[in-house]
Structures are given as C-alpha cells and as structure tokens.
C-alpha cells in the first residue's frame, strides 16, 4: 500500500446508470447550503469521458454559472463501476463562457472517497472548479480530513487529494489533512496532495 499523507449518514443516494449529465450527491445547480452528513453510493454509472461538465460526478453540491452552496457535514463517497471524465469528493462549480463566477462553497467535515473499478480521466478529493473563463472565483475549502482510496480501476490523468482550481484568478484554499491510499489500480498521471493552478 502506498500512503500519501499531508458518521453516520442521514442521506444516502443510490446512483443509477446514466449516459449523460452530471451525477450529484448534494444540491444540483441550486447554490443552496446542505446541512447534514451525506453518503453517496455511486454505482454502475457511465458518463462522457471527455473534458466538460457532462461527465462530472460530484459528492457535494453542483452549480453552473453560480456559487455552490456549503456542505455542513461529512461526505462519504463510494464509487463502484463508474466511468466518467471527472470525479470530485466535495463541491463542483462550472462556469461557461463569459457567464460570471461559479465558486465551490466550503465543506465543513471530513470527505472520504473510495474508488473501486473506476475509469476517470481526473479525480479530485476536495472541491473543484472547471472551465473558468471570467471573473475571479475561489476554490472552496474542505475544513476537515480528505481521504481518497483507490482500490481498483484506472485514472488516466491525475489524482489530486485536494481542491482543483482551473483557470485564471483562482486560488486554492487550504484543506486540512489530506491522505491518498493506492491499494490497486493505476494512476497514469500524477498523484498530488494539492492541486496546481492551471491557466
């Protein structure tokens, strides 16, 4: 085992198979806060694997062209037989061309991600931003421990334990303790505790 170190659920989601669109454990495109622990069982899901909002699986809140809400509680994500462009443990904000700000909110609580028989292009344990082309949004914080365990499967790009800020004028907030465990499978890109800024 390689180790990179730096609840009970009141809500459970059994994700069904899908061919397009986002799969979200918290609020979907509302920008509202979620109070309470979340347990997501993402199973047998097939989404687009090319970069873009259509292939996102998010454990927290999801928002397009607006700020995501905060999650006040721990998030537990179980990914099993999931194929998608990207997986995120926390919140996910997507901004389309010249549409303004979309910033993930904070997750106050631990985030635990378990990946079994997955096929992701990218995986981010904390909050994520994508396609930021205007404004100056921030990547949110996970104020607790982020633990990601790859059991089996393939990540063709990078596995990041922390937030993923993409685009200009985005900064990565601190996330607290981060742990990545690789029990099996393959990461073809880099394994990183924190994310690097990308313009």
C-alpha positions in Angstrom: 0.0 0.0 0.0 1.2 3.5 -0.9 0.1 6.2 1.5 0.4 9.9 0.8 -0.5 11.8 4.0 0.0 15.7 4.1 -20.7 9.1 10.6 -23.1 8.1 10.2 -25.2 9.2 7.2 -28.5 10.9 7.3 -28.8 10.9 3.5 -28.0 8.2 1.0 -28.0 8.3 -2.8 -28.1 5.1 -4.9 -27.0 6.4 -8.3 -28.5 4.7 -11.3 -26.9 4.2 -14.7 -26.8 7.3 -16.8 -25.5 8.2 -20.3 -25.2 12.0 -20.0 -25.4 14.8 -17.5 -24.0 15.3 -14.0 -24.4 12.9 -11.1 -24.6 14.8 -7.9 -24.9 13.8 -4.3 -25.8 17.2 -2.8 -27.8 20.0 -4.3 -27.8 20.1 -8.1 -27.4 23.5 -9.6 -29.2 25.4 -6.8 -26.4 27.1 -5.0 -28.1 26.3 -1.7 -26.5 25.1 1.5 -26.8 21.5 2.6 -26.8 20.7 6.3 -26.1 17.1 7.4 -23.9 14.2 6.5 -24.1 12.8 3.0 -23.4 9.2 1.9 -23.2 8.6 -1.8 -23.2 5.2 -3.4 -22.3 6.0 -7.0 -22.6 2.6 -8.7 -22.8 1.4 -12.4 -22.6 4.9 -13.9 -21.4 5.7 -17.4 -20.9 9.3 -18.3 -18.8 11.1 -21.1 -15.1 10.8 -20.5 -14.1 13.9 -22.5 -13.4 17.1 -20.5 -16.6 19.1 -19.9 -19.5 19.4 -17.5 -21.4 16.5 -18.8 -19.1 13.9 -17.3 -18.9 15.1 -13.7 -19.7 13.1 -10.6 -19.7 15.3 -7.5 -20.2 14.2 -4.0 -21.2 17.7 -2.7 -23.1 20.5 -4.3 -23.0 21.2 -8.0 -23.6 24.7 -9.6 -23.3 26.1 -13.1 -22.6 29.8 -13.5 -23.3 30.5 -9.8 -21.7 29.8 -6.5 -22.2 26.4 -5.0 -23.6 26.2 -1.5 -21.8 25.0 1.6 -22.0 21.4 2.9 -22.1 21.4 6.7 -21.4 17.8 7.5 -19.2 14.9 6.4 -19.3 13.4 2.9 -18.7 9.7 2.2 -18.4 8.8 -1.5 -18.3 5.2 -2.7 -17.5 5.0 -6.4 -18.1 1.5 -7.9 -18.1 0.7 -11.6 -18.1 4.4 -12.6 -16.8 5.7 -15.9 -16.7 9.5 -16.2 -14.5 12.4 -17.2 -14.0 13.6 -13.6 -14.9 12.6 -10.0 -15.0 15.1 -7.1 -15.4 14.5 -3.4 -16.6 17.9 -2.5 -18.5 20.7 -4.3 -18.2 21.4 -8.1 -18.5 24.7 -9.8 -18.7 25.1 -13.6 -18.6 28.4 -15.4 -19.5 28.6 -19.1 -18.0 31.2 -21.5 -18.3 34.8 -20.0 -21.0 33.7 -17.7 -19.6 35.1 -14.5 -18.5 33.4 -11.3 -19.0 29.8 -10.1 -17.2 29.1 -6.9 -17.5 25.9 -4.7 -18.6 26.6 -1.2 -16.9 25.2 1.9 -17.3 21.6 3.2 -17.2 21.6 7.0 -16.5 18.0 7.8 -14.4 15.1 6.5 -14.5 13.8 3.0 -13.9 10.1 2.4 -13.7 8.7 -1.2 -13.4 5.0 -2.1 -12.8 4.1 -5.7 -13.4 0.6 -7.0 -13.3 -0.4 -10.6 -13.4 3.1 -11.9 -12.4 4.8 -15.1 -11.8 8.5 -14.6 -9.8 11.0 -16.6 -9.3 13.0 -13.4 -10.2 12.7 -9.7 -10.2 15.4 -7.1 -10.8 14.6 -3.4 -11.9 18.1 -2.4 -13.8 20.9 -4.2 -13.4 21.6 -7.9 -13.8 24.3 -10.5 -13.9 23.8 -14.3 -13.8 26.0 -17.4 -13.3 29.2 -15.5 -13.1 31.9 -18.2 -14.3 35.1 -16.5 -14.5 36.7 -13.0 -12.3 35.7 -10.1 -13.8 32.8 -8.2 -12.1 30.9 -5.5 -11.8 27.2 -4.9 -13.6 26.3 -1.7 -12.2 24.7 1.4 -12.7 21.3 3.0 -12.4 22.0 6.7 -11.6 18.5 7.7 -9.7 15.5 6.6 -9.8 14.3 3.0 -9.1 10.6 2.4 -9.1 9.1 -1.0 -8.5 5.3 -1.6 -8.1 3.8 -5.0 -8.9 0.1 -4.7 -9.1 -0.8 -8.4 -9.5 0.8 -11.8 -7.7 3.4 -13.9 -7.3 7.2 -13.6 -5.8 8.2 -17.0 -4.9 11.7 -15.8 -4.1 13.0 -12.3 -5.3 12.0 -8.9 -5.4 15.1 -6.6 -6.2 14.8 -2.9 -7.2 18.5 -2.6 -9.2 21.1 -4.5 -8.9 21.6 -8.2 -8.8 25.3 -9.3 -8.8 25.6 -13.1 -8.4 29.0 -14.9 -7.0 32.4 -14.2 -7.6 34.3 -11.0 -8.4 31.2 -9.0 -6.7 30.3 -5.8 -6.7 27.0 -3.9 -7.8 27.3 -0.3 -6.2 25.2 2.4 -8.0 21.9 3.0 -6.5 20.5 6.2 -5.1 17.0 6.4 -5.1 15.0 3.1 -4.4 11.3 2.7 -4.2 9.2 -0.5 -4.1 5.4 -0.4 -3.4 3.4 -3.5 -4.3 -0.3 -2.9 -4.6 -1.3 -6.5 -5.4 0.1 -9.9 -3.4 2.6 -11.9 -2.8 6.3 -12.0 -1.3 7.2 -15.3 -0.8 10.9 -14.4 0.5 12.4 -11.2 -0.6 11.8 -7.6 -0.7 15.1 -5.9 -1.7 16.2 -2.4 -2.7 19.6 -3.6 -3.7 20.8 -7.0 -1.6 23.0 -9.3 -3.1 26.1 -10.8 -3.9 25.9 -14.4 -4.5 28.9 -16.7 
